[in-house]
Amino acid sequence: MAARRLVIVMIVLLAVSTLAAAFIPAPKKDKGAGTTTTQQNPQRHPASGSEENPEPPAAPGLVNARVHISNEPPKEILVPPGDQLVLEVSGSFGDDVEVPELGIVETMSPFAPAVFDLVATDEGTFGVRTVETNLLVARIVVQALPKPAVNVPVKGSSTVASAGSHGVKRGVAAGP
């Protein structure tokens, strides 16, 4: 008798869960979930990939960097304050990779890189190193990038263009 009641309760629970699954809409798949959409950015950072391993273009405010552990000196990754940094550290061996100043540790294997996704809020230099082998892999340098100088014409003057040997030179001519 108790076994029949248990079977009936289980069938009722199965029916209720089936109806709930049929009437509750499935969560919408966000195309951007887990990935970053990038746009063309002509500025390249020193830690960006080499010619044989180019980095995908980054959106403004996003710095993508890949570092492969080798015998070369550590790479410097320049990040403006407030920008997001996505750093992939790969190697031919397995180890934990850390940024001790930030208290972040990620695991790297020969088959999967350690991925750091962070926002640069504090200016300074932060080392990226392996835990067991104690190798300095890279340095994250958070500092404001120098802004290019902008020539603003003085009131009452005009800009004159003249052809030079290296392209177009612009000069400021005095007023009338």
ABEGO torsion letter per residue (X at the ends): XAAAAAAAAAAAAAAAAAAAAAABBBBBBBAABGBBBBBBBABBBAABBBAABBBBBBBBGBBBBBBBBBABBBBBBBBBBGBBBBBBBBBABBBBBBBAAAGBBBBBBAABBBBBBBBBABBEBBBBBBAAAGBBABBBBBBBBBBBBBBBBBBGBBBBBBBBAAEBBBBBBBBX
